[in-house]
Amino acid sequence: MENPAPLPDSAPEVGPDEATTAQPPVRYVLFPRKGGWSSFPYPDIAALLSIEGDVYYVSSLTQTEDVPSVITVISLPEAEQLLLEPRTVAVVTHPYWLMATASLEPDLCIVLLPEPAGDEATSPLWESSISKLVGIADLVGTSSETRYMKLLFQGVRAVWLGGEDPTPAGTMQKDDLEVPLRDYELFFLHALRQILSGTLDSVTLLQCSVRADFYRQLRSKAGAHETISFLLAAYEYLLEDPRAIHSLQEAFTHAVMNGRSDCVVSHYRFLSAIHARAGKLEDALLVYGISASDEQERHHYEQLCRWLEAGEDQLVRAELLRINDDYGNALRILDELGGETARHWKFRIYQETGRVEEALALVHAIDIQDDASRRDYQQLSGSALALRGERHGAVRHFLETALEDEDALARIVELELLDHAVQQLLGEVP
C-alpha cells in the first residue's frame, strides 16, 4: 500500500507546535485491562502519548510488572483527583471501566477498544458497555476494521489502529530523536491533537481514502470479490464517491453467485442509502421496497412512500439512512430539519447508539403519557444517573419499574457486575 499523503496543512514530519510548547504538558490517565502491562492492548499508542505528555497507569498495585519507566503507576483515587485538573485526558482501554470513568466526567475521553478476551465476546455486558462508552468518547480507536466502519456510520470520531503496511509514513520529533510512525499512528496523533485543540476532524476522510485505495488495489489484483467490493463500496459511500454504486453492485452480484440467501438485505439494500445520500429518493425507496423482507418492513415502505408524496423529503432521506445504520448523516439531516418528528427520531437514534444523556435531554413532559412511556423514562433516567456516578438514585429508578419490567433488574445486576469488573481491572480480585 502506498504511504498516505500528509494531512492538510501538515508535513509528514510531526514536531511540537508553538501553541503546545507554551502550555504545560497534557496528562493522559490510562485505564487498562486486567493482566498488567503485558495485556495492554495498544502499547504503541501509549508510547505516542508518552512523547506528547505525561502518562499515568491506573492500578491498585504500586509495583506493576513491566510498565515502562516513562509511565507512572497511580491508584484509582489518585486518578480521580488528577482528572479534576485541566489538560488531563482519560484514556479508557476496556469497556468495563464505563461507570468508573463516566462518573468522573473527564474534560476529554479517549477510548481504545480492545478485542474481547475469553467469554467477553459472548457477554451482553460487553456490547452494551461499549455502546455507552463510545457515547461519551471524544475519540475512539480500534484495531477492528468492522468496528471502525460501524463507528464511522454512527458519526463517531474514530481512528482505525491497524494496517497492512509496516513501513513508516512519517516521523515525529522527541528531543534529539526522530521517531518513525506508521500510517495509523500518524492518523491517531493528528486526531489527538485536533480534539485537544478543538479543531474540526480532517483525519476521518483521509483514512477512509487510504482504505478505499487499499481495497481498490486489492480488487485490481484479486479480481471482483464479494467482501472486497462491499468494503470498497462502504468506504466510497463515506467519501461520497459515485463509484460506490458500481462496487456495491459488484459485491451483490458475487454474493448471489456465492449462494448468499440474505444478500438482498445485507448487500442490495445498501444501495438505498447510496441513492438517498445522493438525493435520489425515488430510486432509494424503490430499492428499499424490493428489499423489504417482512410485513413490518413492507408497511414501513408504504409509509415512507406516503411521506415522500406529502413532500417530507428530508424525513424520508433521514429514515432511509437510519435503516442502513448511517446514524451520523441521519442525525445531521434531523438537526437541520427540526420539529417534533425530527426530535422523536433523534431520540430513537440516541437510544439505539447508547447516547444516554442526549436521549434524556430530548424527552419532554408530553412524551410521558402512559405506563409504558413512564417506565421507559425511568429506565433511561436510571441509566443516566448511573453514568453520572449517582448509584443510589439509579437503583431507585430501576426498582420503581422492576415489578413491571424484568429489564430493570438486569440493569441493577449490570451495575454490580461492572463494580466487580473494575476490581478485576485494578488487580484487586482475580
C-alpha positions in Angstrom: 0.0 0.0 0.0 1.2 3.4 -0.8 2.1 5.8 2.0 -0.8 8.2 2.8 -0.5 11.8 1.8 0.2 14.2 4.6 -2.7 15.7 6.4 -3.9 19.1 5.2 -1.6 21.9 6.3 0.9 19.5 7.8 4.1 17.7 6.7 4.7 14.1 7.3 7.3 15.1 9.9 5.4 15.9 13.1 7.0 18.3 15.5 5.6 20.1 18.5 3.9 23.3 17.5 4.3 26.6 19.3 0.9 26.5 21.0 1.7 23.1 22.5 5.1 24.2 23.9 3.6 27.3 25.5 1.4 25.2 27.8 2.0 22.6 30.4 2.1 19.0 29.1 -1.1 17.1 28.7 -1.6 14.3 31.2 -3.0 11.0 30.0 -4.6 8.6 32.5 -4.7 5.1 31.2 -7.5 2.8 32.5 -6.1 -0.6 31.4 -7.5 -4.1 31.0 -6.6 -6.7 33.6 -3.4 -8.7 33.3 -0.8 -6.0 33.8 1.2 -4.1 31.2 1.7 -7.2 29.1 -2.0 -7.2 28.4 -2.2 -3.6 27.5 -3.9 -3.6 24.0 -2.1 -0.6 22.5 1.5 -0.1 23.7 2.4 1.7 20.6 -0.3 4.3 21.3 0.8 4.6 24.9 4.3 5.3 23.6 3.0 8.1 21.4 1.1 9.6 24.4 4.3 9.5 26.5 6.0 11.6 23.8 3.1 14.0 23.7 2.7 14.4 27.5 2.8 12.7 30.9 1.2 9.2 31.1 -0.3 7.5 34.2 -1.4 3.9 34.6 -4.2 3.1 37.0 -3.7 0.1 39.2 -4.1 -1.0 42.8 -0.6 -2.5 42.6 2.1 0.0 43.5 4.7 -2.1 41.6 3.2 -3.1 38.3 5.4 -5.5 36.3 6.9 -4.3 33.1 5.3 -0.9 33.0 7.7 1.4 31.1 9.7 3.8 33.2 8.1 6.8 31.5 4.7 5.8 32.8 3.7 6.5 36.4 1.5 4.0 38.2 -1.3 5.6 40.3 -4.3 4.4 42.2 -7.9 4.9 41.2 -8.4 7.7 43.9 -5.3 9.4 42.6 -6.7 9.2 39.0 -9.9 10.7 40.2 -8.1 13.6 41.6 -5.9 14.0 38.6 -8.8 14.1 36.2 -10.1 17.2 38.1 -7.1 19.1 36.8 -7.2 20.9 33.4 -5.4 19.3 30.4 -5.9 15.8 31.8 -7.4 13.1 29.5 -9.0 9.8 30.4 -7.8 7.0 28.1 -10.0 4.0 28.6 -8.8 0.7 27.2 -11.6 -1.6 28.5 -15.3 -1.1 28.3 -15.9 -2.3 31.9 -14.4 0.9 33.1 -17.6 2.6 31.8 -19.3 3.7 35.1 -16.0 4.4 36.9 -14.8 6.8 34.1 -18.1 8.3 33.0 -18.9 9.4 36.6 -15.6 11.3 36.7 -16.8 13.4 33.7 -13.4 14.0 32.3 -12.9 17.0 30.0 -11.7 14.7 27.3 -12.2 10.9 27.0 -10.3 8.7 24.5 -11.5 5.1 24.2 -9.1 2.5 22.8 -11.3 -0.5 22.3 -9.6 -3.9 22.8 -10.5 -7.2 21.3 -12.6 -9.3 23.7 -10.8 -12.0 25.7 -12.3 -15.2 27.0 -16.0 -15.1 27.5 -16.2 -11.3 27.0 -17.3 -11.8 23.4 -20.5 -13.6 24.4 -21.3 -11.3 27.3 -24.2 -8.9 26.7 -22.4 -6.6 29.1 -19.5 -6.2 26.6 -21.5 -4.6 23.8 -23.8 -2.6 26.0 -20.8 -1.1 27.8 -19.0 -0.3 24.5 -22.1 1.4 23.2 -22.4 3.7 26.2 -18.6 4.3 26.5 -18.5 5.3 22.8 -21.4 7.6 23.6 -19.2 9.7 25.9 -16.0 9.5 24.0 -14.3 12.3 22.1 -12.1 10.0 20.1 -12.3 6.2 19.7 -9.5 3.9 18.4 -10.0 0.3 17.4 -7.9 -2.4 15.7 -11.1 -4.0 14.3 -11.9 -2.6 10.9 -15.5 -3.9 11.2 -15.9 -1.9 14.4 -14.2 1.1 12.9 -16.7 1.1 10.0 -19.6 0.8 12.4 -18.3 3.8 14.4 -17.9 5.9 11.3 -21.5 5.1 10.3 -22.6 6.2 13.7 -20.9 9.5 13.2 -18.2 8.8 15.9 -14.8 10.4 15.6 -12.7 7.3 15.2 -9.3 6.0 14.0 -8.6 2.5 12.8 -5.4 1.3 14.6 -4.3 -1.2 12.0 -2.8 -1.5 8.6 -1.0 -3.8 6.2 2.0 -1.6 5.5 4.7 -1.7 8.2 6.8 1.0 6.6 6.9 4.5 8.2 4.5 7.0 6.8 6.0 9.9 8.7 8.1 10.9 11.8 7.7 12.9 15.0 10.5 14.6 16.9 11.3 13.7 20.6 14.2 15.8 21.9 17.0 14.8 19.5 15.3 11.6 18.3 13.3 11.2 15.2 10.6 8.6 15.9 9.2 6.8 12.8 5.4 6.4 12.7 3.2 4.0 10.8 0.2 5.5 9.0 -2.3 4.7 11.7 -0.1 6.2 14.4 0.1 9.3 12.3 -3.6 9.4 11.9 -4.1 8.9 15.7 -1.6 11.6 16.5 -3.3 14.2 14.3 -6.8 13.2 15.6 -5.5 13.5 19.2 -4.1 17.0 18.5 -7.3 18.0 16.8 -9.5 17.1 19.8 -7.1 18.8 22.2 -7.2 22.0 20.2 -10.9 21.7 19.4 -10.4 21.8 15.7 -12.6 20.0 13.1 -11.9 16.4 12.1 -9.8 16.1 9.0 -8.5 12.7 9.7 -11.5 10.5 9.0 -11.9 11.3 5.3 -8.1 10.8 4.8 -8.0 7.4 6.5 -11.2 6.4 4.6 -9.5 7.5 1.4 -6.4 5.4 2.2 -8.6 2.3 3.0 -10.6 2.8 -0.2 -7.3 2.9 -2.2 -6.2 -0.2 -0.5 -9.3 -2.2 -1.4 -9.3 -0.8 -4.9 -5.7 -2.1 -5.4 -6.7 -5.4 -3.8 -9.6 -5.8 -6.1 -7.4 -5.0 -9.1 -5.1 -7.8 -8.1 -7.6 -10.4 -6.8 -10.5 -9.5 -9.1 -14.1 -8.7 -8.1 -14.9 -10.2 -4.8 -18.0 -10.1 -2.5 -16.2 -8.9 0.6 -13.5 -6.7 -1.0 -16.1 -5.0 -3.3 -18.5 -4.4 -0.4 -15.9 -2.9 1.9 -14.7 -0.7 -1.0 -18.4 0.4 -1.6 -18.7 1.3 2.1 -15.6 3.5 2.1 -16.6 5.1 -1.2 -20.0 5.8 0.3 -18.4 7.5 3.3 -16.3 9.5 0.9 -19.4 10.3 -1.3 -17.6 8.7 -4.2 -20.1 7.9 -7.0 -18.2 4.7 -7.7 -19.8 3.2 -4.6 -22.8 2.1 -6.8 -20.7 0.0 -9.1 -18.7 -1.5 -6.2 -21.9 -2.4 -4.4 -23.5 -3.9 -7.5 -20.4 -6.0 -8.0 -20.4 -7.2 -4.4 -24.1 -8.1 -4.6 -23.6 -10.0 -7.8 -20.9 -12.1 -6.3 -23.0 -12.6 -3.1 -25.8 -14.0 -5.3 -23.3 -16.2 -7.2 -22.0 -17.5 -3.8 -25.5 -18.5 -2.8 -26.0 -15.9 -0.1 -29.7 -16.2 0.8 -29.7 -12.9 2.7 -27.9 -10.8 0.2 -30.9 -8.7 -0.8 -31.0 -7.3 2.7 -27.3 -7.5 3.6 -26.0 -6.1 0.2 -28.6 -4.8 -2.2 -30.4 -2.7 0.5 -27.3 -0.6 1.0 -28.0 0.8 -2.5 -30.9 2.7 -0.9 -28.5 4.6 1.3 -26.3 5.5 -1.6 -29.2 6.8 -3.6 -30.7 8.6 -0.5 -27.4 10.3 0.3 -27.2 11.5 -3.3 -30.8 12.9 -3.0 -32.3 10.3 -5.4 -35.2 9.4 -3.1 -37.4 7.7 -5.5 -34.6 5.3 -6.5 -33.8 4.8 -2.9 -37.3 4.0 -2.0 -37.6 1.5 -4.9 -34.6 -0.3 -3.6 -35.8 -0.4 -0.1 -39.2 -1.6 -1.2 -37.6 -4.5 -3.1 -35.5 -5.4 -0.1 -38.4 -5.3 2.4 -38.3 -8.8 3.8 -41.4 -9.0 6.1 -44.8 -7.4 6.7 -43.5 -4.8 9.0 -40.9 -3.6 6.5 -43.4 -3.6 3.7 -45.7 -1.4 5.8 -42.8 0.9 6.6 -42.0 1.2 2.9 -45.6 2.2 2.2 -45.4 4.8 4.9 -42.2 6.2 3.5 -43.9 6.4 0.1 -46.8 8.4 1.6 -44.3 10.8 3.3 -42.5 11.4 0.1 -45.8 12.1 -1.7 -46.6 14.6 1.1 -43.3 16.4 0.5 -41.4 15.1 3.6 -38.3 14.5 1.5 -35.8 15.1 4.3 -37.6 12.9 6.8 -37.7 10.1 4.2 -34.0 10.6 3.5 -33.0 10.5 7.1 -35.1 7.4 7.7 -33.5 5.5 4.8 -30.1 6.4 6.1 -31.0 5.2 9.6 -32.3 1.9 8.2 -28.9 1.4 6.7 -27.2 2.2 10.0 -25.9 5.6 8.8 -26.9 7.3 12.1 -24.4 10.1 11.7 -25.8 11.5 8.5 -29.3 10.8 9.6 -28.7 12.9 12.7 -27.3 15.8 10.7 -30.4 15.9 8.5 -32.7 15.8 11.5 -30.7 18.5 13.2 -31.2 20.8 10.2 -34.8 19.8 9.9 -36.1 20.5 13.4 -39.6 19.9 14.6 -41.3 17.3 16.7 -40.9 14.3 14.3 -37.2 15.1 14.0 -36.9 15.2 17.8 -38.6 11.8 18.2 -36.4 10.3 15.6 -33.2 11.7 17.1 -34.3 10.3 20.4 -34.6 6.9 18.9 -31.1 7.1 17.3 -29.6 8.2 20.5 -31.2 5.3 22.3 -30.0 2.8 19.7 -26.4 4.1 19.8 -26.1 4.4 23.6 -26.0 8.2 23.9 -27.9 8.3 27.1 -27.6 11.9 28.2 -28.5 13.2 24.7 -31.5 10.9 24.6 -32.7 12.1 28.0 -32.3 15.7 27.0 -34.8 15.2 24.2 -37.6 13.9 26.5 -40.4 16.3 27.1 -43.2 16.0 29.7 -45.7 15.5 26.9 -43.9 12.3 25.9 -44.7 10.6 29.2 -48.4 9.9 28.9 -48.8 6.2 29.8 -47.3 3.4 31.9 -45.0 2.2 29.1 -43.5 5.7 28.4 -43.2 6.4 32.1 -41.4 3.1 32.6 -39.0 3.8 29.7 -38.3 7.2 31.1 -37.5 5.8 34.5 -35.0 3.3 33.0 -33.4 6.0 30.8 -33.1 8.3 33.9 -31.6 5.4 35.9 -29.0 4.8 33.2 -28.1 8.5 33.1 -27.7 8.6 36.9 -25.5 5.5 36.8 -23.2 7.1 34.3 -23.0 10.2 36.5 -22.0 8.1 39.5 -25.3 8.6 41.3 -25.7 4.9 42.0 -28.4 5.0 44.7 -30.6 7.2 42.5 -30.1 4.9 39.6 -31.0 1.8 41.6 -34.1 3.6 42.9 -35.3 4.4 39.3 -34.7 0.8 38.2 -36.5 -0.6 41.2 -39.6 1.6 40.6 -40.1 -0.3 37.3 -38.8 -3.7 38.3 -42.2 -5.2 39.1 -43.4 -4.5 35.5 -40.2 -4.9 33.6 -37.5 -7.5 34.2 -35.0 -5.5 32.2 -34.9 -3.1 35.2 -33.5 -5.8 37.4 -30.9 -6.6 34.7 -29.7 -3.0 34.8 -29.1 -3.4 38.6 -27.2 -6.6 38.0 -25.1 -4.8 35.4 -24.1 -2.2 38.0 -22.9 -5.0 40.3 -21.1 -6.8 37.5 -19.3 -3.6 36.5 -18.3 -2.9 40.1 -16.7 -6.3 40.3 -15.1 -5.9 36.8 -13.4 -2.7 38.0 -11.9 -4.6 40.9 -10.6 -7.1 38.5 -9.2 -4.5 36.2 -7.4 -2.9 39.1 -5.9 -6.2 40.1 -7.7 -6.3 43.4 -9.5 -9.6 42.8 -8.8 -12.5 40.4 
